[in-house]
Amino acid sequence: MNRWFTGLLTLMLTVPGVAFAEEEAPQEAFKKKTVIEFSEVRLSGELVKPSATLVRVRRKTRFAPLVRVRGDFRPELLASTDAL
């Protein structure tokens, strides 16, 4: 029974793959070199430049100080005298 089921499962999985297989698309051949001639083309117009220039200046970045300057060390001085 198990062998029959395995064979049926294998058959069910392989047959649709064969049925829907597509043929390879034919290879398109392109020329190795294409030449475009601009000798008879005439371009006319005027050069357009921007009327203003925008310059963005970055402001200097300010960081918060990592070390705080203390005005007094009185609590530490009193604690050090207790240790004596």
N, C-alpha and C positions, 0 to 999 in steps of 0.2 A: 504494500500500500504506500509506504513512504517513498520507495523508489519510483513508483508510478506517478506520485504527486510531484516529485522533483523533476521528472522528465517532462511532465505537462507544463510546469512552471517555466522551465528552460525554453520550451517550445513557444510559449506565450510571450516571453520576453524577447526572443530573437526574431520572430516572424515580422512584427511591425517595423522593426528597424530595417529589415530588408525591403519591405513593401514601400516605405517612405524614403528610401535612399534616392538622392537627386544625382543627376548626371553632372559632370564637371562642366562649367561654363567655358565656352571656347576662348582661347587667349586672343586678346586684341593686339594687333601689331601697330606700333607707333613709329613714326619716322625718328631716326636718331638725331637729326638736325632740322630745325625749323628756322627759316629765314623770313623776317618781316622787314619790308622796305618802307622807310619813312621819307624817301626823297620827294615825294609828291604831296606830302602832308604839310599844310601851312597852319601854324598856330598864331593866334593874335589875342591880345588881352593886356591887362595892366596888372602890375604887382600891387597887391593889397597888403599893407602892414597894419599891425594894431596901433591904435591912436594913443594908448597909454600903457605903461608898464606897472605891474603890481609886484612889489617887493615886500615880502613878509619877513620881518625880523623877529627872531625868537627872543623872548624875554629871558633874562638870566634866572635860572632855577634856584629857588631858595629852599634849603633843607633845614629842618629843626635841629638844633644842636643835640648831640647825644650825651654830652657831659654837662651837668648843671654846676655852676660855680656857687659855692655856699659862702654865706657871709660870716658864719661863726661855727665853731666846733665845740661849743660849750658842753653839750651832753656827753661827748666823747672824753673831754677833759675831766669831767666829774666822775665818769665811770673808771677812768684810768687811776684816779687817786684812791678809789675804793679798793683797787687791786693791790695797792702798796701796803 
